[in-house]
Amino acid sequence: MATVRTAGKVPGAEPPVRRTQHDGGQSSPGATASEPNARVGAADVKPQTRRGSTTILAAVGFVWFAVCVVTVARWVSSSEEFRPAPRIGPDEMADWRMIALRVFEVISLIVLALFLWFSVVQPIRKTGKLSLDGRFVIGGLICFVADAFLNVQQYLFAWNSANVNMGVWVRFLPFHNPDAPSRYAESLIWGPPMYVYFCAGVAIVACHHAKKVRRRWPDISKVTLFVGIFVAEFLFDFIVENTVIRTTHAYAFAKTYEPLTLWSGSVHQFPIYESILVAAVGCVFTWMRMEAEDHPDGLSPIESGLVHWRPALRGWVRNFAVLGFCMVTLVFVYHLPFNWLGLIGTSHADLPSYLLPG
């Protein structure tokens, strides 16, 4: 007897599964509202949770925070190291340079206050939570302790003894060379803000302009976009640092890799890799912030593994994970390459005595 086909469901037959809009296809009568994750040939596959390196970064952040606490505590309690660096030699700064240095310190404090207000205080007042930008700002300030790694082996980065300072904590950092100088004037005024505006600051500005570029050229690739971001951040660093060095003598590059150094041998010699490394750091921070903006839940890859932690611990884990990210980025993208190129360098700056260690 011939089988009569009907428009109804055939007994024993499964309804057809078709691609949903999540896959770029059209919704089908066989996919109901209770089956939003249906896929061709994989109807029983559960949606994958985005995983990240949150736990590892949180561990790094916790360890680094502990190192910072111990280092700063030992420095502050040291009667030999916790005092202004000595001023040696006969050289005196010109009055206009001293004024420029004080102006630079004031501007730096104002910039830092603005970042703290708009990225930390205001979001907490509005939402009761710390934003990713706020965590970047706080992470940059904590990671300023790592700035002493610049001279942990040799005096590569020269500091002006006229900076507002209480000496430096380099002697108490891991990997410090006992033969390296430890009596110089690490700035407590303009130093910390640099770790904010060259990290969180450039990321905020770059993401703002990247949105405009994406609206204007929606088909632009991320590679092209980040090439433009890198060039802009390179120029920003090059202009800012050379302006500060030439006008204030707040710092100088004491020893650099000569093939990559401009104005080699002079007091204002400038290693071009400084701007390359700073721009690379800025791009990494920009990438994390851009990924957070593109993520439906506003999570960066740093934070994407929080779902595997108990809700009560997620705030602490997130804070330490972002701090760990800041530290890993700064050490591996900036400090290690800078130190390596400086240690093998042969270009020595002609420094006045107020830029020499005591």
Solvent accessible surface area in square Angstrom, and as a share of the most:
residue,aa,sasa,rsa
1,M,240,1.07
2,A,88,0.68
3,T,126,0.73
4,V,125,0.72
5,R,227,0.83
6,T,98,0.57
7,A,119,0.92
8,G,49,0.47
9,K,156,0.66
10,V,92,0.53
11,P,125,0.79
12,G,87,0.83
13,A,46,0.36
14,E,152,0.68
15,P,73,0.46
16,P,85,0.54
17,V,65,0.37
18,R,130,0.47
19,R,116,0.42
20,T,10,0.06
21,Q,129,0.57
22,H,132,0.59
23,D,45,0.23
24,G,68,0.65
25,G,16,0.15
26,Q,147,0.66
27,S,74,0.48
28,S,10,0.06
29,P,124,0.78
30,G,18,0.18
31,A,24,0.19
32,T,76,0.44
33,A,106,0.82
34,S,98,0.63
35,E,81,0.36
36,P,66,0.42
37,N,60,0.31
38,A,10,0.08
39,R,71,0.26
40,V,95,0.55
41,G,86,0.82
42,A,27,0.21
43,A,63,0.49
44,D,128,0.66
45,V,80,0.46
46,K,160,0.68
47,P,93,0.59
48,Q,160,0.71
49,T,72,0.42
50,R,83,0.30
51,R,178,0.65
52,G,39,0.38
53,S,52,0.33
54,T,1,0.01
55,T,74,0.43
56,I,120,0.61
57,L,23,0.11
58,A,10,0.08
59,A,57,0.44
60,V,50,0.29
61,G,0,0.00
62,F,122,0.51
63,V,91,0.52
64,W,16,0.06
65,F,84,0.35
66,A,44,0.34
67,V,37,0.21
68,C,8,0.05
69,V,80,0.46
70,V,85,0.49
71,T,2,0.01
72,V,52,0.30
73,A,57,0.44
74,R,125,0.46
75,W,16,0.06
76,V,72,0.42
77,S,93,0.60
78,S,20,0.13
79,S,98,0.63
80,E,101,0.45
81,E,7,0.03
82,F,66,0.27
83,R,115,0.42
84,P,76,0.48
85,A,9,0.07
86,P,54,0.34
87,R,160,0.58
88,I,68,0.34
89,G,54,0.52
90,P,119,0.75
91,D,63,0.32
92,E,150,0.67
93,M,23,0.10
94,A,44,0.34
95,D,119,0.62
96,W,140,0.49
97,R,48,0.17
98,M,57,0.25
99,I,114,0.58
100,A,23,0.18
101,L,0,0.00
102,R,83,0.30
103,V,76,0.44
104,F,26,0.11
105,E,8,0.04
106,V,84,0.48
107,I,91,0.46
108,S,3,0.02
109,L,85,0.42
110,I,96,0.49
111,V,43,0.24
112,L,26,0.13
113,A,57,0.44
114,L,93,0.46
115,F,39,0.16
116,L,58,0.29
117,W,101,0.35
118,F,121,0.50
119,S,9,0.06
120,V,18,0.10
121,V,55,0.32
122,Q,50,0.22
123,P,27,0.17
124,I,76,0.39
125,R,173,0.63
126,K,159,0.67
127,T,95,0.55
128,G,57,0.55
129,K,146,0.62
130,L,35,0.18
131,S,40,0.26
132,L,25,0.12
133,D,23,0.12
134,G,0,0.00
135,R,24,0.09
136,F,1,0.00
137,V,0,0.00
138,I,61,0.31
139,G,2,0.02
140,G,1,0.01
141,L,48,0.24
142,I,41,0.21
143,C,0,0.00
144,F,13,0.06
145,V,16,0.09
146,A,0,0.00
147,D,11,0.05
148,A,1,0.01
149,F,27,0.11
150,L,5,0.02
151,N,1,0.00
152,V,10,0.06
153,Q,61,0.27
154,Q,72,0.32
155,Y,31,0.12
156,L,0,0.00
157,F,12,0.05
158,A,0,0.00
159,W,6,0.02
160,N,0,0.00
161,S,8,0.05
162,A,4,0.03
163,N,3,0.02
164,V,71,0.41
165,N,14,0.07
166,M,56,0.25
167,G,0,0.00
168,V,0,0.00
169,W,7,0.02
170,V,0,0.00
171,R,109,0.40
172,F,23,0.10
173,L,8,0.04
174,P,53,0.33
175,F,166,0.69
176,H,35,0.16
177,N,41,0.21
178,P,121,0.76
179,D,132,0.69
180,A,9,0.07
181,P,37,0.23
182,S,19,0.12
183,R,31,0.11
184,Y,3,0.01
185,A,1,0.01
186,E,0,0.00
187,S,0,0.00
188,L,62,0.31
189,I,33,0.17
190,W,3,0.01
191,G,3,0.03
192,P,20,0.13
193,P,1,0.00
194,M,24,0.11
195,Y,21,0.08
196,V,1,0.00
197,Y,28,0.11
198,F,18,0.08
199,C,4,0.02
200,A,0,0.00
201,G,5,0.05
202,V,15,0.09
203,A,0,0.00
204,I,47,0.24
205,V,85,0.49
206,A,13,0.10
207,C,0,0.00
208,H,97,0.43
209,H,92,0.41
210,A,4,0.03
211,K,93,0.39
212,K,94,0.40
213,V,43,0.25
214,R,73,0.27
215,R,169,0.62
216,R,155,0.56
217,W,134,0.47
218,P,108,0.68
219,D,141,0.73
220,I,50,0.25
221,S,58,0.37
222,K,84,0.36
223,V,115,0.66
224,T,78,0.45
225,L,10,0.05
226,F,35,0.15
227,V,86,0.49
228,G,42,0.40
229,I,15,0.08
230,F,64,0.27
231,V,76,0.44
232,A,59,0.46
233,E,13,0.06
234,F,41,0.17
235,L,90,0.45
236,F,82,0.34
237,D,0,0.00
238,F,48,0.20
239,I,108,0.55
240,V,36,0.21
241,E,4,0.02
242,N,13,0.07
243,T,73,0.42
244,V,11,0.06
245,I,2,0.01
246,R,89,0.33
247,T,49,0.29
248,T,5,0.03
249,H,15,0.07
250,A,0,0.00
251,Y,1,0.00
252,A,1,0.01
253,F,1,0.00
254,A,9,0.07
255,K,28,0.12
256,T,1,0.00
257,Y,65,0.25
258,E,81,0.36
259,P,98,0.62
260,L,70,0.35
261,T,16,0.09
262,L,68,0.34
263,W,108,0.38
264,S,50,0.32
265,G,30,0.29
266,S,33,0.21
267,V,30,0.17
268,H,48,0.21
269,Q,0,0.00
270,F,0,0.00
271,P,0,0.00
272,I,38,0.19
273,Y,6,0.02
274,E,7,0.03
275,S,0,0.00
276,I,71,0.36
277,L,21,0.11
278,V,17,0.10
279,A,0,0.00
280,A,27,0.21
281,V,5,0.03
282,G,1,0.01
283,C,19,0.11
284,V,40,0.23
285,F,1,0.00
286,T,0,0.00
287,W,114,0.40
288,M,9,0.04
289,R,40,0.15
290,M,3,0.01
291,E,35,0.15
292,A,10,0.08
293,E,71,0.32
294,D,77,0.40
295,H,33,0.15
296,P,127,0.80
297,D,106,0.55
298,G,42,0.41
299,L,30,0.15
300,S,0,0.00
301,P,31,0.19
302,I,3,0.01
303,E,6,0.02
304,S,4,0.03
305,G,5,0.05
306,L,8,0.04
307,V,72,0.41
308,H,95,0.42
309,W,78,0.27
310,R,167,0.61
311,P,103,0.65
312,A,80,0.62
313,L,70,0.35
314,R,83,0.30
315,G,39,0.38
316,W,169,0.59
317,V,12,0.07
318,R,59,0.22
319,N,57,0.29
320,F,40,0.17
321,A,0,0.00
322,V,1,0.00
323,L,9,0.05
324,G,0,0.00
325,F,15,0.06
326,C,0,0.00
327,M,15,0.07
328,V,52,0.30
329,T,6,0.04
330,L,8,0.04
331,V,28,0.16
332,F,128,0.53
333,V,39,0.23
334,Y,21,0.08
335,H,4,0.02
336,L,94,0.47
337,P,36,0.23
338,F,2,0.01
339,N,16,0.08
340,W,154,0.54
341,L,21,0.10
342,G,1,0.01
343,L,63,0.31
344,I,78,0.40
345,G,5,0.05
346,T,96,0.56
347,S,5,0.03
348,H,118,0.53
349,A,14,0.11
350,D,106,0.55
351,L,28,0.14
352,P,25,0.16
353,S,9,0.06
354,Y,22,0.08
355,L,0,0.00
356,L,70,0.35
357,P,30,0.19
358,G,52,0.50
